[in-house]
Amino acid sequence: MSQVRTRFAPSPTGFIHLGNIRSALYPWAFARANNGVFILRIEDTDVERSSQEAVDVILEGMQWLGLNHDEGPYYQMQRMDRYKEVLQQMLDQGLVYPCYMSTAELDALRERQMANKEKPRYDGTWRPEPGKTLPPVPEGVKPVLRFKNPQGGSVVWDDKVKGRIEISNDELDDLVIARPDGTPTYNFCVVVDDMDMGITHVIRGDDHVNNTPRQINILRALGQEPPVYAHLPTVLNEQGEKMSKRHGAKAVTQYRDEGYLSDAIVNYLARLGWSHGDDEIFSRQQLVEWFNLDHLGKSAGQFDEAKLRWVAQQHMKTADDAMLAGLVREQFARHGVTLPAALQTGDKLTALCALFKDRCATTVELMEWLTMYVQHLHAPAEELAAQLTDVTRPAVQALAKRLESVSWEKEAISQAIKDTLKEAGLKMPQLAIPVRLLVCGRSQTPSVDAVLALFEREDVLARLARA
């Protein structure tokens, strides 16, 4: 088999959301799994709706997710000369023809066909045939160019998701492939791009299924064999509607800003339409090792935020602590928080991430946990009053006294707590909860000795002094 060459070809007409980016993930994974080439192509021929801002979000989102392309980005607007060159070749070969039917005439034709309960389609008025006399060319009218679709027979392909698909050529009219001003249309540009870029596998959303027979016929007219097609079912939102900006979808980059790990998003997205047995959690490397087109799902995947958070938590638990520390520093900076010197460099922030990461799905949540080490967070007065009683206050003060002189590490702090509990005749929660409220501003944390050990001694003693 020739080298695998896949592509992702987004239109920069709005921000890119998870449903869109899945159409990048699968061709990327397939190319990587087969030592192939992954190409990025920006389909920007819709000049009025395309924007550089949308292009930037596509590039930014793909970079964050690690979906690195080997060639491109190619921009269709920069390839207009090539499209016109192929159009001219097709004209010279009699594969396309000028059509002078006006919009008003097309509308009238459509209305007649619908009144007769026929499928609305171009009727071939201007299609040249042996022995056929064409209407006189109207003056001052610039024609569109139409492709001479084959007549009779069928277009057949074995879709890697949908199975065998067969469309009768008689269902397809002669497609407009160039507008009156000479600019080529979408389906034609796609064919020339896929041909020039040697695309072997087209993995895209199933909203393109209706385009496929037309594209196959144009490719064959140009002497090319079509690529392998895999048309992916739609991604639905939690309400069961097609995922879209209008239905509340978020830009991919928003998940980055919310603190999700890119590997977690890749893992979650991969499972939203593909499977490897019962494996739910896997690394990017495992995805590449396992990925093929035979296990793509045939039904629509539905986005589930709770499932995404669960996947994200599993990745947080196994994430490298130093890497998390770097991401948490970025989150603090994004939120305008200046870290104390002890957390700006060195291993302390890494140790904090190791202690708290099991409780988090995102680096934003991790940042929120670690805020207690950056500024003094005050517990709700009522909660503190309920826990800091005449029974527990003396024990807290006694613990503070012991902590003035112990070695400042977890084991010694743990022993100081045990000695205080024994002396006061209390159980662990009676001491640990008021200590957490005073020092951390919250009643639930990891093991209190481990939490205290990562504070500066002076900060712990100053906060306990409020008892």
Wavefront OBJ file of the C-alpha trace (Angstrom):
o trace
v 0.000 0.000 0.000
v 1.205 3.522 -0.738
v 2.038 5.798 2.173
v -1.020 6.837 4.179
v -1.851 10.523 3.685
v -4.761 12.035 5.623
v -6.045 15.561 6.037
v -8.067 17.840 8.270
v -9.817 20.537 6.245
v -11.774 22.949 8.467
v -13.595 26.068 7.297
v -12.559 29.103 9.388
v -16.099 30.469 9.653
v -16.500 30.153 13.429
v -14.633 28.824 16.428
v -13.640 25.155 16.453
v -15.409 23.004 19.076
v -14.972 19.400 20.237
v -17.252 18.019 17.533
v -15.086 19.670 14.857
v -11.742 18.736 16.349
v -12.649 15.024 16.438
v -12.460 15.208 12.629
v -8.808 16.219 13.122
v -8.014 13.676 15.858
v -8.967 10.564 13.879
v -7.039 11.342 10.662
v -4.087 12.463 12.820
v -4.171 9.204 14.813
v -4.570 7.099 11.655
v -1.600 8.816 9.999
v 0.540 8.379 13.110
v -0.516 4.720 13.512
v 0.603 4.006 9.936
v 3.752 6.160 9.758
v 1.817 8.356 7.369
v 1.477 12.072 6.660
v -1.135 14.340 8.258
v -2.015 17.478 6.287
v -3.787 20.637 7.476
v -5.835 22.470 4.859
v -7.836 25.632 5.533
v -10.936 25.770 3.314
v -11.377 29.539 3.299
v -13.264 30.092 0.033
v -16.279 31.480 1.931
v -14.590 34.878 2.004
v -17.449 36.737 3.714
v -17.612 34.367 6.702
v -13.958 33.300 6.989
v -11.750 35.140 9.474
v -8.126 35.120 10.565
v -9.341 34.912 14.167
v -11.040 31.579 13.399
v -7.853 30.321 11.685
v -5.849 31.269 14.788
v -8.205 29.306 17.066
v -7.895 26.243 14.792
v -4.089 26.424 14.883
v -4.016 27.163 18.624
v -6.446 24.359 19.460
v -4.555 21.790 17.396
v -1.231 22.861 18.859
v -2.584 22.564 22.415
v -3.967 19.076 21.713
v -0.680 17.998 20.135
v -2.276 17.286 16.737
v 0.830 18.359 14.867
v 0.571 18.433 11.065
v 3.329 17.341 8.709
v 2.310 19.543 5.774
v 0.426 22.826 5.587
v -1.480 24.731 6.508
v -2.541 25.083 2.883
v -5.097 27.821 2.167
v -7.552 27.312 -0.684
v -7.655 31.043 -1.482
v -3.918 30.813 -2.263
v -4.528 27.965 -4.734
v -6.959 29.722 -7.082
v -4.534 29.655 -10.021
v -4.243 25.877 -9.691
v -8.027 25.402 -9.646
v -8.422 27.557 -12.758
v -5.678 25.560 -14.488
v -7.563 22.292 -13.850
v -10.859 23.917 -14.903
v -9.281 24.871 -18.223
v -7.966 21.314 -18.711
v -11.462 19.950 -18.099
v -12.964 22.452 -20.538
v -10.410 21.430 -23.161
v -11.279 17.749 -22.586
v -15.037 18.355 -22.786
v -15.578 17.326 -19.152
v -17.300 20.589 -18.254
v -19.509 22.989 -20.186
v -20.809 26.560 -19.873
v -24.403 26.874 -18.664
v -26.278 30.134 -19.284
v -29.455 29.276 -17.367
v -30.332 32.256 -15.166
v -31.280 32.058 -11.501
v -34.871 32.973 -12.410
v -35.003 30.130 -14.957
v -33.575 27.684 -12.410
v -36.179 28.772 -9.839
v -38.991 28.320 -12.353
v -37.657 24.863 -13.309
v -37.510 23.872 -9.632
v -41.096 25.036 -9.039
v -42.381 23.015 -12.038
v -40.547 19.901 -10.869
v -41.877 20.213 -7.324
v -45.422 20.771 -8.629
v -45.015 17.504 -10.584
v -43.669 15.805 -7.421
v -40.262 15.368 -9.100
v -36.884 15.780 -7.409
v -35.638 19.346 -8.103
v -32.541 19.130 -10.287
v -30.877 20.824 -13.236
v -32.334 19.390 -16.446
v -29.243 19.535 -18.679
v -30.560 22.291 -20.990
v -27.015 23.475 -21.822
v -25.314 20.071 -21.689
v -23.771 19.416 -25.132
v -24.635 16.034 -26.625
v -24.054 14.606 -30.140
v -26.833 15.786 -32.448
v -28.284 18.173 -29.840
v -28.917 21.827 -30.720
v -28.198 24.155 -27.800
v -30.221 27.345 -27.194
v -28.723 30.615 -28.518
v -26.206 32.119 -26.091
v -27.799 35.139 -24.384
v -25.895 38.401 -24.759
v -24.001 39.852 -21.823
v -24.481 36.772 -19.611
v -21.512 35.117 -17.947
v -22.068 31.377 -17.639
v -21.396 29.013 -14.769
v -19.335 25.920 -15.569
v -21.052 22.575 -14.955
v -19.410 19.169 -14.675
v -20.727 16.528 -17.101
v -21.789 13.953 -14.566
v -21.796 10.393 -15.962
v -25.220 9.193 -17.081
v -26.443 5.754 -16.113
v -24.728 3.402 -13.687
v -23.903 4.124 -10.056
v -21.239 5.526 -7.797
v -20.272 2.878 -5.251
v -17.834 2.977 -2.362
v -17.175 0.919 0.762
v -17.313 3.430 3.560
v -15.189 2.415 6.586
v -18.001 3.493 8.909
v -21.222 3.168 6.950
v -20.410 0.147 4.799
v -21.292 -0.114 1.105
v -22.955 3.016 -0.303
v -24.389 3.115 -3.824
v -25.839 6.234 -5.475
v -27.388 6.154 -8.937
v -25.818 8.659 -11.320
v -29.329 9.551 -12.438
v -29.863 11.013 -8.953
v -26.993 13.452 -9.522
v -27.385 16.452 -11.795
v -24.535 18.328 -13.461
v -22.787 20.126 -10.611
v -21.772 23.791 -10.895
v -17.996 23.769 -10.399
v -17.255 27.418 -11.277
v -19.344 30.543 -10.699
v -19.972 33.252 -13.341
v -16.917 35.214 -12.099
v -14.752 32.110 -12.606
v -14.244 31.240 -8.931
v -14.419 27.478 -8.333
v -16.976 25.923 -5.982
v -16.357 23.918 -2.822
v -16.726 20.370 -4.198
v -14.367 21.090 -7.079
v -11.676 22.658 -4.847
v -11.808 19.660 -2.500
v -11.259 17.244 -5.397
v -8.265 19.146 -6.766
v -6.765 19.458 -3.288
v -7.191 15.769 -2.471
v -5.714 14.868 -5.870
v -2.724 17.230 -5.620
v -2.002 16.305 -1.994
v -2.196 12.561 -2.685
v -4.816 11.968 0.021
v -5.311 8.206 0.548
v -7.925 8.322 3.333
v -10.664 10.920 3.821
v -11.942 10.759 7.412
v -14.634 13.394 7.925
v -18.115 14.083 9.270
v -21.102 12.327 7.728
v -22.579 15.682 6.687
v -20.248 15.221 3.678
v -21.750 11.904 2.526
v -23.896 13.660 -0.104
v -20.789 15.361 -1.533
v -18.874 12.106 -1.893
v -20.455 10.654 -5.081
v -19.977 13.985 -6.866
v -16.351 14.181 -5.728
v -15.691 10.580 -6.784
v -17.089 11.260 -10.282
v -14.937 14.374 -10.708
v -11.830 12.509 -9.487
v -12.447 9.671 -11.936
v -12.989 12.150 -14.770
v -9.523 13.495 -13.931
v -8.084 9.976 -14.151
v -7.713 9.470 -10.381
v -8.862 6.617 -8.177
v -10.794 7.906 -5.161
v -9.366 7.619 -1.634
v -10.794 5.425 1.128
v -13.698 7.217 2.826
v -14.780 7.057 6.475
v -17.764 9.263 7.320
v -18.020 9.849 11.057
v -21.395 10.091 12.810
v -22.307 13.457 14.316
v -21.276 14.485 17.823
v -24.353 15.452 19.836
v -24.510 17.779 22.832
v -25.974 16.708 26.177
v -29.474 17.618 24.972
v -29.138 15.278 21.983
v -28.797 18.092 19.416
v -25.946 18.390 16.928
v -23.036 20.027 18.725
v -22.716 23.614 17.544
v -21.981 27.115 18.785
v -25.700 27.879 18.602
v -26.391 24.947 20.927
v -23.849 25.950 23.565
v -20.659 24.263 22.358
v -17.439 25.793 23.668
v -14.292 26.589 21.703
v -11.597 23.926 22.128
v -9.257 26.539 23.598
v -11.772 27.202 26.389
v -11.102 23.716 27.757
v -7.421 24.649 27.918
v -8.265 27.858 29.801
v -10.523 25.880 32.165
v -7.520 23.736 33.039
v -8.217 20.425 31.340
v -5.113 18.434 30.411
v -4.772 18.048 26.645
v -4.180 14.290 26.990
v -7.509 13.987 28.824
v -9.376 15.795 26.032
v -7.674 13.599 23.404
v -8.601 10.457 25.383
v -12.223 11.572 25.852
v -12.644 12.630 22.215
v -11.128 9.401 20.899
v -13.739 7.392 22.820
v -16.541 9.574 21.453
v -16.815 7.427 18.340
v -14.017 4.840 18.481
v -13.140 2.061 20.885
v -10.410 -0.393 21.770
v -12.210 -3.149 23.636
v -13.367 -1.854 27.016
v -10.407 0.488 27.520
v -11.655 3.829 28.833
v -8.410 5.490 29.956
v -5.361 5.455 27.708
v -2.388 7.579 26.780
v -1.801 9.356 23.500
v 0.869 6.746 22.701
v -1.612 3.895 23.258
v -4.171 5.653 21.028
v -1.621 5.785 18.213
v -0.644 2.120 18.736
v -4.267 0.920 18.743
v -6.018 3.223 16.298
v -7.578 1.823 13.139
v -10.689 2.510 11.070
v -12.316 -0.841 11.852
v -13.489 0.184 15.311
v -15.130 3.499 14.474
v -18.650 3.709 15.907
v -21.647 3.743 13.598
v -23.950 5.751 15.885
v -23.680 9.375 17.016
v -21.469 10.068 20.039
v -23.050 12.170 22.781
v -21.009 14.631 24.802
v -21.216 14.028 28.553
v -19.516 16.578 30.801
v -19.574 14.260 33.830
v -17.756 11.582 31.809
v -15.254 14.155 30.549
v -14.538 15.219 34.143
v -14.059 11.593 35.193
v -11.586 10.992 32.344
v -9.836 14.253 33.267
v -9.519 13.139 36.916
v -7.884 9.856 35.889
v -5.316 11.752 33.815
v -4.660 14.238 36.655
v -3.890 11.344 39.021
v -1.138 9.987 36.771
v 0.158 13.313 35.411
v 3.771 14.301 35.989
v 3.907 16.559 39.059
v 6.511 18.963 37.660
v 4.434 19.365 34.485
v 1.359 20.127 36.618
v 3.362 22.694 38.598
v 4.165 24.551 35.374
v 0.507 24.553 34.330
v -0.634 25.727 37.768
v 1.874 28.596 37.657
v 0.318 29.599 34.311
v -3.168 29.456 35.844
v -2.150 31.689 38.753
v -0.629 34.157 36.267
v -3.820 34.050 34.122
v -5.833 34.906 37.247
v -3.507 37.791 38.135
v -2.004 36.140 41.234
v 1.657 36.690 42.092
v 3.147 33.625 43.755
v 5.401 33.885 46.803
v 9.068 33.289 46.067
v 8.959 29.765 47.541
v 6.441 28.702 44.858
v 7.951 30.496 41.886
v 10.875 28.081 41.534
v 12.072 24.854 43.099
v 10.260 21.711 44.149
v 7.672 23.020 46.598
v 4.917 23.664 44.050
v 5.637 20.250 42.524
v 5.177 18.635 45.959
v 1.897 20.528 46.450
v 0.612 19.310 43.085
v 1.517 15.734 44.037
v -0.453 16.045 47.295
v -3.630 17.646 45.921
v -3.948 16.397 42.310
v -6.040 13.325 43.231
v -8.867 15.661 44.217
v -8.972 17.566 40.908
v -10.161 17.228 37.332
v -8.435 20.406 36.095
v -5.446 22.589 36.843
v -7.873 25.416 37.722
v -9.265 23.258 40.533
v -5.703 22.448 41.579
v -4.895 26.172 41.630
v -7.974 26.795 43.802
v -6.813 24.159 46.311
v -3.320 25.664 46.423
v -4.575 29.217 46.962
v -4.372 28.550 50.722
v -0.568 28.507 50.330
v -0.575 31.857 48.546
v -2.943 33.880 50.725
v -4.724 33.451 54.049
v -8.214 32.094 53.382
v -10.676 32.665 56.226
v -13.184 29.938 57.022
v -16.854 30.912 57.453
v -17.234 32.353 60.948
v -20.172 30.113 61.872
v -18.343 26.949 60.826
v -15.225 27.965 62.742
v -17.285 28.808 65.879
v -18.949 25.382 65.732
v -15.613 23.566 65.622
v -13.440 25.780 67.815
v -15.103 25.119 71.180
v -14.060 25.331 74.797
v -13.042 21.665 74.437
v -10.990 21.950 71.237
v -9.461 25.422 71.596
v -6.930 24.430 74.316
v -5.815 21.464 72.165
v -5.261 23.725 69.140
v -3.205 26.104 71.302
v -1.209 23.188 72.719
v -0.498 21.892 69.210
v 0.672 25.354 68.144
v 3.108 25.379 71.066
v 4.517 21.981 70.061
v 4.848 23.068 66.406
v 7.127 25.947 67.417
v 10.029 23.581 68.026
v 9.488 20.324 66.078
v 11.444 19.428 62.972
v 9.363 20.880 60.118
v 8.493 17.728 58.223
v 5.477 15.439 57.978
v 6.506 12.726 60.447
v 7.409 15.167 63.232
v 4.188 17.157 62.709
v 2.211 13.884 62.772
v 3.804 12.968 66.107
v 3.010 16.419 67.544
v -0.648 15.929 66.582
v -0.754 12.447 68.167
v 0.843 13.734 71.384
v -1.675 16.591 71.544
v -4.625 14.260 71.002
v -3.416 11.901 73.705
v -2.855 14.738 76.174
v -6.304 16.261 75.508
v -8.169 12.953 75.241
v -9.645 13.918 71.865
v -10.235 12.067 68.583
v -8.484 13.146 65.369
v -11.438 15.061 63.773
v -11.905 17.166 66.950
v -8.427 18.615 66.452
v -7.846 18.261 62.705
v -11.009 20.085 61.587
v -10.465 23.318 63.571
v -6.761 23.266 62.574
v -7.755 22.944 58.890
v -10.304 25.746 59.199
v -7.780 28.086 60.826
v -4.835 27.297 58.537
v -6.495 26.293 55.245
v -9.867 28.072 55.411
v -11.685 24.781 54.728
v -12.606 21.662 56.690
v -11.646 19.035 54.092
v -8.059 18.530 52.889
v -5.625 15.665 52.410
v -3.879 14.338 55.545
v -3.442 17.321 57.861
v 0.209 16.549 58.702
v 1.147 16.445 54.995
v -0.779 19.675 54.345
v 0.859 21.564 57.237
v 4.364 20.357 56.303
v 4.164 22.198 52.975
v 3.321 25.548 54.627
v 5.972 27.814 56.058
v 6.099 27.242 59.844
v 5.556 30.968 60.491
v 2.342 30.981 58.439
v 0.910 27.983 60.328
v 1.733 29.490 63.732
v 0.281 32.916 62.758
v -2.977 31.319 61.602
v -3.274 29.035 64.650
v -2.739 32.064 66.887
v -6.294 33.122 66.036
v -7.631 30.196 68.103
l 1 2 3 4 5 6 7 8 9 10 11 12 13 14 15 16 17 18 19 20 21 22 23 24 25 26 27 28 29 30 31 32 33 34 35 36 37 38 39 40 41 42 43 44 45 46 47 48 49 50 51 52 53 54 55 56 57 58 59 60 61 62 63 64 65 66 67 68 69 70 71 72 73 74 75 76 77 78 79 80 81 82 83 84 85 86 87 88 89 90 91 92 93 94 95 96 97 98 99 100 101 102 103 104 105 106 107 108 109 110 111 112 113 114 115 116 117 118 119 120 121 122 123 124 125 126 127 128 129 130 131 132 133 134 135 136 137 138 139 140 141 142 143 144 145 146 147 148 149 150 151 152 153 154 155 156 157 158 159 160 161 162 163 164 165 166 167 168 169 170 171 172 173 174 175 176 177 178 179 180 181 182 183 184 185 186 187 188 189 190 191 192 193 194 195 196 197 198 199 200 201 202 203 204 205 206 207 208 209 210 211 212 213 214 215 216 217 218 219 220 221 222 223 224 225 226 227 228 229 230 231 232 233 234 235 236 237 238 239 240 241 242 243 244 245 246 247 248 249 250 251 252 253 254 255 256 257 258 259 260 261 262 263 264 265 266 267 268 269 270 271 272 273 274 275 276 277 278 279 280 281 282 283 284 285 286 287 288 289 290 291 292 293 294 295 296 297 298 299 300 301 302 303 304 305 306 307 308 309 310 311 312 313 314 315 316 317 318 319 320 321 322 323 324 325 326 327 328 329 330 331 332 333 334 335 336 337 338 339 340 341 342 343 344 345 346 347 348 349 350 351 352 353 354 355 356 357 358 359 360 361 362 363 364 365 366 367 368 369 370 371 372 373 374 375 376 377 378 379 380 381 382 383 384 385 386 387 388 389 390 391 392 393 394 395 396 397 398 399 400 401 402 403 404 405 406 407 408 409 410 411 412 413 414 415 416 417 418 419 420 421 422 423 424 425 426 427 428 429 430 431 432 433 434 435 436 437 438 439 440 441 442 443 444 445 446 447 448 449 450 451 452 453 454 455 456 457 458 459 460 461 462 463 464 465 466 467
